[in-house]
Amino acid sequence: MPSKPAPIKKAPAKKAAEKAKPEPAPAEAPPAEAPPVEAPPAEAPPADAPPSDAPAEAAPAAAPAEDAAPAAEDAPPADATVTEEGAASTSPSEVPTSAPLEVSVEDVNDNSLTIKWNTPETIGDSGLDGYTVEYCKDGTSDWVTANEELTSANRFCVKNLTAGDLLRVRVVAVNAGGRSDPGLLADPVPIREVGDRPKIRLPRALRSRYVKQSGEQINLVIPFLGKPKPVVSWLKDGQPLDTKRVNIRNSDKDSIIFIRTAQREDSGVYEIAVKVDSLEDKATIALQVVELPGPPTSMKLVDFWGFNAALEWTPPKDNGNSDITGYTVQKADKKTGDWFTVLEHYHRLTATISDLIMGNSYSFRVFAENQVGMSEKSAVTKGVATILKTGINYKPPEYPEHNFSEAPKFTTPLSDRAATVGYTTKLLCSVRGCPKPKIEWLKNQMIIGDDPKFRKISNQGICSLEIRKPCSFDGGVYTCRAKNEQGEAIVSCKLEVKQVIHPDPEKGK
């Protein structure tokens, strides 16, 4: 027996209004053309219910058509919410996302196909519920859904395919607003096993920016794998290559890009694509062709004072397609006109030149530098810096006079000596003092006068006493005494004079 239909819920305010209305008069019979409204069948009593002698209540007659319309109007829409006052409000409608981006083949064999894609550009406030993947045979429009449930990943493997089929694939994003526009695979995919998947083996030197000077030859070899023979294509900055400037030669294993004479306009991002059936591998090469920079835009002599000049310049308009690495500043004397470098590999745009010669006039110029070298032309100052001659009054500094007075002090004392009779000997010592001390020599505490046997010398603080051909009586204690206004000092030593004993030849017989 069919189930009883669910009753339509009414808002509280509507119910109260209906209670207040009087009972409507019985409606006239509907016209013959209107189909009769069948009353819902009465529910059967349970099997275990006791029999009842009371007559069964008749099912209520169907409401007239006029009453059915207000009842339908009272029911709020399915997506409406009932407020406390009983009024229904409708939530704002959602908008589907944009189509998934860059749908491409990741893998294919004789019974499965793996595709990948990027997230849609526009998703919406409600977020993304997932993706559905659909496919159909080429030439038909019978799309088959590959995944029973939505997938949140950006790749999907379609399995249990038939080898030899040519399939078209699309991906649809789903959110609260519904399905998006489909993201289509560019070309139909043949379901078959690929011998060798395409793979570009980009040389290490080409993985970073490849720099060449203008006028040089460019010859790059890019090896790759793939079987059967891959289809190779090239793009420059997203556009087809100009075959008049760039020559391409492809083989089964590599692709060669050749430029006979590189120019600035050859710079850009070159993209190589190697394709086997639906599988594809791509690589990019960033080529930069550089040359010498132009000269700085202008150079100005800001000021000059004393022996200095302040300069200022602006970077060149043409940097040679390479960053400016520094500047070279030169000066020239107007008398000779010869240029001399004063600053090299300088990084600022302002400089102060010092050590200029008084009475000369100078001009200045600046060159720009990049990784290729220094610019051929320079920016030159319009004015000249003239270093004027100025009178200089030199006043020597005044220093307080230092008192160098010092009492005598022996820096090298006398040393004990042993001499031989008849052999001249000398006693030495050194002394300092200010003013120059007076030197006296004593023997056994007696002052040695002008005895010709003794020779006294004092020069630059070195004092010496020479004893000519001493005899045994010249031995004793010798003293040197130094005196000046600040004091005196003495130093002594002992001299021993020995007699040489010759052997007696007669005693030896």
C-alpha positions, 0 to 999 in steps of 0.5 A: 500500500502506498505511504501517506503523503507528508503534510505541508507545514504552515507558518504559525502566523498563517495558521492563526489567520486560518483559524480566525476565518469563517468556514467556507461555503461548500464549493460548487461542483467542478466543471466536467473538464477538470479531472477529479481529485483522488483522495489518499487511501486510508491506512490499513490497520495493523495485523495484530489490531483487535477487530472493532465493531465501530464502523470505519471512519471514512477518509476525508474528502479531498479539499476543493481546488480553490482551497488547494491553491492557498495551501500551496501558497502557504508552503515556503520554498524548499531553500527558505528559512522561517524567521521568528515572525514567520516570514520566509527569507531566501538565501543568496544563489551560488555561482558555479566555479570556472572551468578546470585549467590545463587538462593534460595526460599524465600516463596512458597504457592499453587499459587505463588513462591518467589525467591531471589538471589545475584548480579553477581560477574562480571558485566562489565563497562556498568552496569547491566540493570536488571534480567529476571526470567524464569521457566518451569515444571520439565522434560521439556525445555519449559521455560516461562518468568515470568516478562515482564520487567527487574527487578532491585531487587534481589527478585521476586514473580512468581504468578498465578501458578498451585498447585501441579506443580514441577517447575524449576527456573532460573535467567538471568542477562542482560546488554548491552552485552546480557544475562548472564549464568543462575543462577539455583535453586538447586532443583525443587520446588513443588507448594503447601502450607507449614504448618509451614515454617522452623525457627531456634531459636538459643539460645542467648548464641550461637549467639556469639563465644562459648568457651570451654576448652579442655577436657570438654563436649559439649552438645548444643540443637538448637530448631527449627520450621517447618511442616511437619517434617523438614530435618536437616543437619549439616556442619563444615567449609563447610564440612560434620561432622565427625560422629566419633567425633561429635554426632547429634540427631534430633527430630521434634523440636530440634537438639542436637550436642554432643562432649564427650571430646572437642579437639582443632580440634573441633574448627570451624564454625558449620552450621545447615540447617532446610529444609521443601520442598523448604524453608530453614533456616540456622544458624551458631555456632562459637565454640572455644576450648581453652587450656593452652598456650605454654611457650614463645619461648625464654628469654634473659638477655639483660643487668644488671647494678647497682641494675637493670636487663633488660630482653627480650622475644618472644611470644609462638608459641602455644597460646592455641587457645586463645589470650595471655593476659599477662606474669608472670616474676619471679626471683631466687637468686642462693644462695637459688634457690627459685623463686619469682614473680616480675611481674604479668599480664604483657603485654609487651615483655621487662621488667626492674627488679629493687631492686636487692640485692648487691652481689647476682646472679639472674636467671629469667624466664617468663610464658605466660598467656591466658584466661585458665591460665598460661603456665605449662612451662617457658622460662629461661635466660641462663646467670645470673645477678651478682650485684657487691659490690661497695664502697660507699662514703657517704658525708652528706649534709651540711646545713647552721646553723640557728639562733634560737635566739629569744626574750622571749615571753609569750605563756600563760599569768597569770590569776587573781586568788582568794585564801583562807587564809591558803590554798596554791595556785599556779600561772602558765604561759609559755614562750619561747625564745632563749637562755633560758630566766631568770625568775624573779617573782615580787610582787607589783613591788618588786622582790621576793627573797628567801622567803621560803613562795614562791616556784619558778619553771621553767621547759621546758618553764613552769613557776610557783609560789607556795604561801604556806598558804597565809594570807590576806597580800599576796594579790596583783599584781604578775608579771613574767619577762623573760629576755635574750640577745634578750630582755625581756617580762612581764606578770601580774595577780591579786591575792586576798586572802579572809578570811573565816568567821566562824559563832559565835555559841553564836550569834545563841542562 
